[in-house]
Amino acid sequence: MTRIGFEVVNMDIEEKDLKLAYIHKSSVKFLQPFLDQEEGVEFAA
């Protein structure tokens, strides 16, 4: 298992949160090759 830490993103919609959501989306796209690994990935909150 590969542990990847993410900060919890506040779900309240504000400008700063929209930026965080965009960054998070980019991070997921960047991490996709890791997510596709057979061993799987554990997300640490």
PQR file of N, CA, C, O and H, with PARSE charges and radii, in Angstrom:
ATOM      1  N   MET A   1       0.834  -1.200   0.000 -0.4000 1.5000
ATOM      2  CA  MET A   1       0.000   0.000   0.000 -0.0000 2.0000
ATOM      3  C   MET A   1       0.877   1.262   0.000  0.5500 1.7000
ATOM      4  O   MET A   1       1.865   1.349   0.730 -0.5500 1.4000
ATOM      5  N   THR A   2       0.502   2.208  -0.812 -0.4000 1.5000
ATOM      6  CA  THR A   2       1.195   3.487  -0.833 -0.0000 2.0000
ATOM      7  C   THR A   2       0.332   4.509  -0.108  0.5500 1.7000
ATOM      8  O   THR A   2      -0.832   4.707  -0.455 -0.5500 1.4000
ATOM      9  H   THR A   2      -0.300   2.138  -1.404  0.4000 1.0000
ATOM     10  N   ARG A   3       0.908   5.154   0.898 -0.4000 1.5000
ATOM     11  CA  ARG A   3       0.141   6.150   1.640 -0.0000 2.0000
ATOM     12  C   ARG A   3       0.373   7.537   1.051  0.5500 1.7000
ATOM     13  O   ARG A   3       1.512   7.971   0.882 -0.5500 1.4000
ATOM     14  H   ARG A   3       1.854   4.993   1.180  0.4000 1.0000
ATOM     15  N   ILE A   4      -0.721   8.223   0.742 -0.4000 1.5000
ATOM     16  CA  ILE A   4      -0.632   9.581   0.218 -0.0000 2.0000
ATOM     17  C   ILE A   4      -1.481  10.485   1.101  0.5500 1.7000
ATOM     18  O   ILE A   4      -2.679  10.246   1.251 -0.5500 1.4000
ATOM     19  H   ILE A   4      -1.647   7.870   0.880  0.4000 1.0000
ATOM     20  N   GLY A   5      -0.894  11.499   1.679 -0.4000 1.5000
ATOM     21  CA  GLY A   5      -1.625  12.384   2.580 -0.0000 2.0000
ATOM     22  C   GLY A   5      -2.274  13.547   1.847  0.5500 1.7000
ATOM     23  O   GLY A   5      -1.670  14.161   0.968 -0.5500 1.4000
ATOM     24  H   GLY A   5       0.079  11.693   1.557  0.4000 1.0000
ATOM     25  N   PHE A   6      -3.504  13.836   2.220 -0.4000 1.5000
ATOM     26  CA  PHE A   6      -4.208  14.995   1.686 -0.0000 2.0000
ATOM     27  C   PHE A   6      -4.767  15.812   2.838  0.5500 1.7000
ATOM     28  O   PHE A   6      -5.248  15.250   3.822 -0.5500 1.4000
ATOM     29  H   PHE A   6      -3.995  13.336   2.934  0.4000 1.0000
ATOM     30  N   GLU A   7      -4.707  17.122   2.727 -0.4000 1.5000
ATOM     31  CA  GLU A   7      -5.374  17.946   3.716 -0.0000 2.0000
ATOM     32  C   GLU A   7      -6.863  17.908   3.416  0.5500 1.7000
ATOM     33  O   GLU A   7      -7.279  17.894   2.258 -0.5500 1.4000
ATOM     34  H   GLU A   7      -4.316  17.579   1.928  0.4000 1.0000
ATOM     35  N   VAL A   8      -7.663  17.891   4.486 -0.4000 1.5000
ATOM     36  CA  VAL A   8      -9.112  17.869   4.297 -0.0000 2.0000
ATOM     37  C   VAL A   8      -9.544  19.214   3.727  0.5500 1.7000
ATOM     38  O   VAL A   8      -9.207  20.270   4.262 -0.5500 1.4000
ATOM     39  H   VAL A   8      -7.325  17.902   5.427  0.4000 1.0000
ATOM     40  N   VAL A   9     -10.302  19.154   2.623 -0.4000 1.5000
ATOM     41  CA  VAL A   9     -10.746  20.390   1.979 -0.0000 2.0000
ATOM     42  C   VAL A   9     -12.142  20.750   2.467  0.5500 1.7000
ATOM     43  O   VAL A   9     -13.058  19.930   2.413 -0.5500 1.4000
ATOM     44  H   VAL A   9     -10.576  18.297   2.189  0.4000 1.0000
ATOM     45  N   ASN A  10     -12.296  21.969   2.937 -0.4000 1.5000
ATOM     46  CA  ASN A  10     -13.594  22.451   3.403 -0.0000 2.0000
ATOM     47  C   ASN A  10     -14.559  22.487   2.221  0.5500 1.7000
ATOM     48  O   ASN A  10     -14.233  23.030   1.166 -0.5500 1.4000
ATOM     49  H   ASN A  10     -11.552  22.635   2.980  0.4000 1.0000
ATOM     50  N   MET A  11     -15.747  21.907   2.397 -0.4000 1.5000
ATOM     51  CA  MET A  11     -16.697  21.806   1.302 -0.0000 2.0000
ATOM     52  C   MET A  11     -17.493  23.090   1.089  0.5500 1.7000
ATOM     53  O   MET A  11     -18.254  23.192   0.127 -0.5500 1.4000
ATOM     54  H   MET A  11     -16.012  21.465   3.254  0.4000 1.0000
ATOM     55  N   ASP A  12     -17.325  24.073   1.979 -0.4000 1.5000
ATOM     56  CA  ASP A  12     -18.013  25.353   1.785 -0.0000 2.0000
ATOM     57  C   ASP A  12     -17.468  26.010   0.527  0.5500 1.7000
ATOM     58  O   ASP A  12     -16.254  26.077   0.331 -0.5500 1.4000
ATOM     59  H   ASP A  12     -16.707  23.990   2.761  0.4000 1.0000
ATOM     60  N   ILE A  13     -18.372  26.500  -0.332 -0.4000 1.5000
ATOM     61  CA  ILE A  13     -17.937  27.072  -1.599 -0.0000 2.0000
ATOM     62  C   ILE A  13     -17.560  28.539  -1.429  0.5500 1.7000
ATOM     63  O   ILE A  13     -18.414  29.400  -1.214 -0.5500 1.4000
ATOM     64  H   ILE A  13     -19.358  26.447  -0.173  0.4000 1.0000
ATOM     65  N   GLU A  14     -16.270  28.798  -1.530 -0.4000 1.5000
ATOM     66  CA  GLU A  14     -15.756  30.170  -1.507 -0.0000 2.0000
ATOM     67  C   GLU A  14     -14.677  30.240  -2.576  0.5500 1.7000
ATOM     68  O   GLU A  14     -14.261  29.214  -3.113 -0.5500 1.4000
ATOM     69  H   GLU A  14     -15.577  28.099  -1.705  0.4000 1.0000
ATOM     70  N   GLU A  15     -14.227  31.441  -2.883 -0.4000 1.5000
ATOM     71  CA  GLU A  15     -13.205  31.574  -3.928 -0.0000 2.0000
ATOM     72  C   GLU A  15     -11.973  30.755  -3.591  0.5500 1.7000
ATOM     73  O   GLU A  15     -11.451  30.044  -4.450 -0.5500 1.4000
ATOM     74  H   GLU A  15     -14.565  32.274  -2.446  0.4000 1.0000
ATOM     75  N   LYS A  16     -11.498  30.842  -2.353 -0.4000 1.5000
ATOM     76  CA  LYS A  16     -10.295  30.115  -1.972 -0.0000 2.0000
ATOM     77  C   LYS A  16     -10.528  28.608  -2.076  0.5500 1.7000
ATOM     78  O   LYS A  16      -9.623  27.853  -2.430 -0.5500 1.4000
ATOM     79  H   LYS A  16     -11.922  31.420  -1.655  0.4000 1.0000
ATOM     80  N   ASP A  17     -11.766  28.176  -1.760 -0.4000 1.5000
ATOM     81  CA  ASP A  17     -12.075  26.750  -1.834 -0.0000 2.0000
ATOM     82  C   ASP A  17     -12.138  26.281  -3.285  0.5500 1.7000
ATOM     83  O   ASP A  17     -11.771  25.148  -3.595 -0.5500 1.4000
ATOM     84  H   ASP A  17     -12.502  28.790  -1.473  0.4000 1.0000
ATOM     85  N   LEU A  18     -12.605  27.158  -4.167 -0.4000 1.5000
ATOM     86  CA  LEU A  18     -12.626  26.800  -5.581 -0.0000 2.0000
ATOM     87  C   LEU A  18     -11.200  26.601  -6.077  0.5500 1.7000
ATOM     88  O   LEU A  18     -10.940  25.702  -6.876 -0.5500 1.4000
ATOM     89  H   LEU A  18     -12.903  28.078  -3.915  0.4000 1.0000
ATOM     90  N   LYS A  19     -10.274  27.436  -5.608 -0.4000 1.5000
ATOM     91  CA  LYS A  19      -8.869  27.283  -5.985 -0.0000 2.0000
ATOM     92  C   LYS A  19      -8.327  25.967  -5.438  0.5500 1.7000
ATOM     93  O   LYS A  19      -7.603  25.252  -6.130 -0.5500 1.4000
ATOM     94  H   LYS A  19     -10.485  28.166  -4.958  0.4000 1.0000
ATOM     95  N   LEU A  20      -8.687  25.645  -4.173 -0.4000 1.5000
ATOM     96  CA  LEU A  20      -8.238  24.394  -3.570 -0.0000 2.0000
ATOM     97  C   LEU A  20      -8.795  23.206  -4.350  0.5500 1.7000
ATOM     98  O   LEU A  20      -8.103  22.209  -4.562 -0.5500 1.4000
ATOM     99  H   LEU A  20      -9.275  26.226  -3.611  0.4000 1.0000
ATOM    100  N   ALA A  21     -10.047  23.324  -4.774 -0.4000 1.5000
ATOM    101  CA  ALA A  21     -10.673  22.238  -5.527 -0.0000 2.0000
ATOM    102  C   ALA A  21      -9.943  22.030  -6.851  0.5500 1.7000
ATOM    103  O   ALA A  21      -9.740  20.896  -7.284 -0.5500 1.4000
ATOM    104  H   ALA A  21     -10.609  24.133  -4.602  0.4000 1.0000
ATOM    105  N   TYR A  22      -9.550  23.130  -7.490 -0.4000 1.5000
ATOM    106  CA  TYR A  22      -8.816  23.037  -8.757 -0.0000 2.0000
ATOM    107  C   TYR A  22      -7.464  22.364  -8.531  0.5500 1.7000
ATOM    108  O   TYR A  22      -7.050  21.497  -9.300 -0.5500 1.4000
ATOM    109  H   TYR A  22      -9.715  24.052  -7.139  0.4000 1.0000
ATOM    110  N   ILE A  23      -6.785  22.780  -7.460 -0.4000 1.5000
ATOM    111  CA  ILE A  23      -5.488  22.182  -7.144 -0.0000 2.0000
ATOM    112  C   ILE A  23      -5.656  20.700  -6.847  0.5500 1.7000
ATOM    113  O   ILE A  23      -4.847  19.876  -7.275 -0.5500 1.4000
ATOM    114  H   ILE A  23      -7.121  23.484  -6.835  0.4000 1.0000
ATOM    115  N   HIS A  24      -6.731  20.359  -6.099 -0.4000 1.5000
ATOM    116  CA  HIS A  24      -6.990  18.965  -5.745 -0.0000 2.0000
ATOM    117  C   HIS A  24      -7.236  18.152  -7.015  0.5500 1.7000
ATOM    118  O   HIS A  24      -6.740  17.034  -7.154 -0.5500 1.4000
ATOM    119  H   HIS A  24      -7.388  21.027  -5.752  0.4000 1.0000
ATOM    120  N   LYS A  25      -8.000  18.720  -7.929 -0.4000 1.5000
ATOM    121  CA  LYS A  25      -8.303  18.035  -9.190 -0.0000 2.0000
ATOM    122  C   LYS A  25      -7.008  17.771  -9.958  0.5500 1.7000
ATOM    123  O   LYS A  25      -6.814  16.690 -10.514 -0.5500 1.4000
ATOM    124  H   LYS A  25      -8.404  19.628  -7.816  0.4000 1.0000
ATOM    125  N   SER A  26      -6.128  18.768  -9.982 -0.4000 1.5000
ATOM    126  CA  SER A  26      -4.849  18.625 -10.674 -0.0000 2.0000
ATOM    127  C   SER A  26      -4.006  17.549  -9.998  0.5500 1.7000
ATOM    128  O   SER A  26      -3.315  16.776 -10.663 -0.5500 1.4000
ATOM    129  H   SER A  26      -6.286  19.647  -9.530  0.4000 1.0000
ATOM    130  N   SER A  27      -4.071  17.509  -8.666 -0.4000 1.5000
ATOM    131  CA  SER A  27      -3.308  16.510  -7.918 -0.0000 2.0000
ATOM    132  C   SER A  27      -3.793  15.108  -8.258  0.5500 1.7000
ATOM    133  O   SER A  27      -2.991  14.190  -8.431 -0.5500 1.4000
ATOM    134  H   SER A  27      -4.632  18.136  -8.126  0.4000 1.0000
ATOM    135  N   VAL A  28      -5.112  14.947  -8.353 -0.4000 1.5000
ATOM    136  CA  VAL A  28      -5.674  13.640  -8.677 -0.0000 2.0000
ATOM    137  C   VAL A  28      -5.214  13.218 -10.072  0.5500 1.7000
ATOM    138  O   VAL A  28      -4.867  12.058 -10.294 -0.5500 1.4000
ATOM    139  H   VAL A  28      -5.764  15.693  -8.212  0.4000 1.0000
ATOM    140  N   LYS A  29      -5.213  14.167 -11.009 -0.4000 1.5000
ATOM    141  CA  LYS A  29      -4.764  13.867 -12.366 -0.0000 2.0000
ATOM    142  C   LYS A  29      -3.296  13.460 -12.339  0.5500 1.7000
ATOM    143  O   LYS A  29      -2.887  12.531 -13.036 -0.5500 1.4000
ATOM    144  H   LYS A  29      -5.495  15.110 -10.829  0.4000 1.0000
ATOM    145  N   PHE A  30      -2.505  14.164 -11.526 -0.4000 1.5000
ATOM    146  CA  PHE A  30      -1.082  13.861 -11.407 -0.0000 2.0000
ATOM    147  C   PHE A  30      -0.859  12.494 -10.770  0.5500 1.7000
ATOM    148  O   PHE A  30       0.073  11.774 -11.127 -0.5500 1.4000
ATOM    149  H   PHE A  30      -2.837  14.918 -10.960  0.4000 1.0000
ATOM    150  N   LEU A  31      -1.731  12.145  -9.817 -0.4000 1.5000
ATOM    151  CA  LEU A  31      -1.568  10.888  -9.078 -0.0000 2.0000
ATOM    152  C   LEU A  31      -2.203   9.694  -9.792  0.5500 1.7000
ATOM    153  O   LEU A  31      -2.039   8.556  -9.352 -0.5500 1.4000
ATOM    154  H   LEU A  31      -2.488  12.729  -9.527  0.4000 1.0000
ATOM    155  N   GLN A  32      -2.924   9.939 -10.885 -0.4000 1.5000
ATOM    156  CA  GLN A  32      -3.651   8.858 -11.555 -0.0000 2.0000
ATOM    157  C   GLN A  32      -2.797   7.630 -11.863  0.5500 1.7000
ATOM    158  O   GLN A  32      -3.261   6.506 -11.673 -0.5500 1.4000
ATOM    159  H   GLN A  32      -3.058  10.863 -11.242  0.4000 1.0000
ATOM    160  N   PRO A  33      -1.541   7.816 -12.341 -0.5600 1.5000
ATOM    161  CA  PRO A  33      -0.707   6.634 -12.598  0.2800 2.0000
ATOM    162  C   PRO A  33      -0.484   5.784 -11.346  0.5500 1.7000
ATOM    163  O   PRO A  33      -0.382   4.560 -11.424 -0.5500 1.4000
ATOM    164  N   PHE A  34      -0.409   6.459 -10.178 -0.4000 1.5000
ATOM    165  CA  PHE A  34      -0.247   5.728  -8.926 -0.0000 2.0000
ATOM    166  C   PHE A  34      -1.544   5.022  -8.564  0.5500 1.7000
ATOM    167  O   PHE A  34      -1.535   3.894  -8.071 -0.5500 1.4000
ATOM    168  H   PHE A  34      -0.492   7.453 -10.114  0.4000 1.0000
ATOM    169  N   LEU A  35      -2.666   5.705  -8.817 -0.4000 1.5000
ATOM    170  CA  LEU A  35      -3.971   5.129  -8.499 -0.0000 2.0000
ATOM    171  C   LEU A  35      -4.234   3.890  -9.353  0.5500 1.7000
ATOM    172  O   LEU A  35      -4.945   2.975  -8.938 -0.5500 1.4000
ATOM    173  H   LEU A  35      -2.673   6.622  -9.217  0.4000 1.0000
ATOM    174  N   ASP A  36      -3.652   3.876 -10.547 -0.4000 1.5000
ATOM    175  CA  ASP A  36      -3.879   2.760 -11.465 -0.0000 2.0000
ATOM    176  C   ASP A  36      -3.023   1.540 -11.137  0.5500 1.7000
ATOM    177  O   ASP A  36      -3.210   0.474 -11.723 -0.5500 1.4000
ATOM    178  H   ASP A  36      -3.075   4.619 -10.885  0.4000 1.0000
ATOM    179  N   GLN A  37      -2.088   1.691 -10.207 -0.4000 1.5000
ATOM    180  CA  GLN A  37      -1.250   0.552  -9.846 -0.0000 2.0000
ATOM    181  C   GLN A  37      -2.093  -0.536  -9.193  0.5500 1.7000
ATOM    182  O   GLN A  37      -3.027  -0.244  -8.446 -0.5500 1.4000
ATOM    183  H   GLN A  37      -1.936   2.558  -9.731  0.4000 1.0000
ATOM    184  N   GLU A  38      -1.758  -1.790  -9.480 -0.4000 1.5000
ATOM    185  CA  GLU A  38      -2.538  -2.908  -8.979 -0.0000 2.0000
ATOM    186  C   GLU A  38      -2.560  -2.977  -7.453  0.5500 1.7000
ATOM    187  O   GLU A  38      -3.555  -3.386  -6.855 -0.5500 1.4000
ATOM    188  H   GLU A  38      -1.000  -2.027 -10.086  0.4000 1.0000
ATOM    189  N   GLU A  39      -1.451  -2.574  -6.832 -0.4000 1.5000
ATOM    190  CA  GLU A  39      -1.349  -2.685  -5.380 -0.0000 2.0000
ATOM    191  C   GLU A  39      -2.348  -1.785  -4.656  0.5500 1.7000
ATOM    192  O   GLU A  39      -2.688  -2.029  -3.498 -0.5500 1.4000
ATOM    193  H   GLU A  39      -0.642  -2.242  -7.317  0.4000 1.0000
ATOM    194  N   GLY A  40      -2.815  -0.740  -5.346 -0.4000 1.5000
ATOM    195  CA  GLY A  40      -3.796   0.142  -4.726 -0.0000 2.0000
ATOM    196  C   GLY A  40      -3.129   1.252  -3.932  0.5500 1.7000
ATOM    197  O   GLY A  40      -1.929   1.210  -3.661 -0.5500 1.4000
ATOM    198  H   GLY A  40      -2.538  -0.542  -6.287  0.4000 1.0000
ATOM    199  N   VAL A  41      -3.920   2.234  -3.570 -0.4000 1.5000
ATOM    200  CA  VAL A  41      -3.402   3.378  -2.832 -0.0000 2.0000
ATOM    201  C   VAL A  41      -4.298   3.647  -1.631  0.5500 1.7000
ATOM    202  O   VAL A  41      -5.524   3.622  -1.736 -0.5500 1.4000
ATOM    203  H   VAL A  41      -4.895   2.268  -3.790  0.4000 1.0000
ATOM    204  N   GLU A  42      -3.670   3.904  -0.493 -0.4000 1.5000
ATOM    205  CA  GLU A  42      -4.429   4.247   0.707 -0.0000 2.0000
ATOM    206  C   GLU A  42      -4.333   5.748   0.917  0.5500 1.7000
ATOM    207  O   GLU A  42      -3.234   6.298   0.982 -0.5500 1.4000
ATOM    208  H   GLU A  42      -2.674   3.925  -0.408  0.4000 1.0000
ATOM    209  N   PHE A  43      -5.486   6.418   1.024 -0.4000 1.5000
ATOM    210  CA  PHE A  43      -5.493   7.857   1.229 -0.0000 2.0000
ATOM    211  C   PHE A  43      -5.529   8.163   2.719  0.5500 1.7000
ATOM    212  O   PHE A  43      -6.463   7.773   3.420 -0.5500 1.4000
ATOM    213  H   PHE A  43      -6.379   5.971   0.971  0.4000 1.0000
ATOM    214  N   ALA A  44      -4.519   8.854   3.191 -0.4000 1.5000
ATOM    215  CA  ALA A  44      -4.441   9.199   4.610 -0.0000 2.0000
ATOM    216  C   ALA A  44      -5.042  10.582   4.824  0.5500 1.7000
ATOM    217  O   ALA A  44      -4.577  11.573   4.261 -0.5500 1.4000
ATOM    218  H   ALA A  44      -3.761   9.170   2.622  0.4000 1.0000
ATOM    219  N   ALA A  45      -6.084  10.630   5.648 -0.4000 1.5000
ATOM    220  CA  ALA A  45      -6.761  11.913   5.897 -0.0000 2.0000
ATOM    221  C   ALA A  45      -5.932  12.757   6.852  0.5500 1.7000
ATOM    222  O   ALA A  45      -6.326  13.874   7.189 -0.5500 1.4000
ATOM    223  H   ALA A  45      -6.463   9.825   6.106  0.4000 1.0000
TER
END
